[in-house]
């Protein structure tokens, strides 16, 4: 199922089958818990190095993506387009962690969490593309950046690196910046978009939490200090410093203590230097 999602190019078809596969998995797990089926075997996959992508949007280096003022309609459309692109990448990232590391000895709960995350990211993409349509645009109408899959490529052979960089750095960054984006649409009195972003904001906390949960689980299983290992892996795989301000409340809710991220920040307070 994960491999099929990764090899599907069209965004709406990708998210449609993602949600259908998630429902299939969740029903199978429910049947298992009720004793209707015996055991679920995790298959093996050979996922592509890069997921299939639609012809549009054009993918540019992050520095080459045009910037638009959020106070304009065009600027707000650009924000929604950028977030939709992130959500579609997240669908692939969550199915990829399933496919790429299915050969490891992992509890079924690991797959439960990332299937649920992929399902929610699929929902988020559709919420955003619906809003783009309502505003006279569509996903693919603007250029997007090509850097998001780099984290997956860099950590293709390292599950600890993947957990550290994708949910615990990249998705945690989403918790930092989403409140300001919601404020943009509050200023524009766009309640439908506010509602969509608040759904996304609430559910993204759990995705960061799954990253922290399984990172700590694997560290504990191997007798590794999780904070030191997180610092080592982020320095190795993440290209750049972490940028404050941090949403400490939501990061704490997701199980990330400040001593994970403040020592890696580009502006370090005296307490962490």
Secondary structure, 3 states (H helix, E strand, C coil): CHHHHHCCCCHHHHHHHHHHHHHHHHHHHHHHHCCCCCCCCCCCCCCCCCCCCCCCCCEECHHHCCCCCCCCHHHHHHHHHHHHHHHHHHHHHHHHHHHHCCCCCCCHHHHHHHHHHHHHHHHHHHHHHHHHHHCCCCCCCCCEECCCCHHHHHCCCCHHHHHHHHHHHHHHHHHHHHHHHHHHHHHCCCHHHHHHHHHHHHHHHHHHHHHHHHHHHHHHHHCCCHHHHHHHHHHHHCCCCECCCCCHHHHHHCCCCHHHHHHHECCCCHHHC
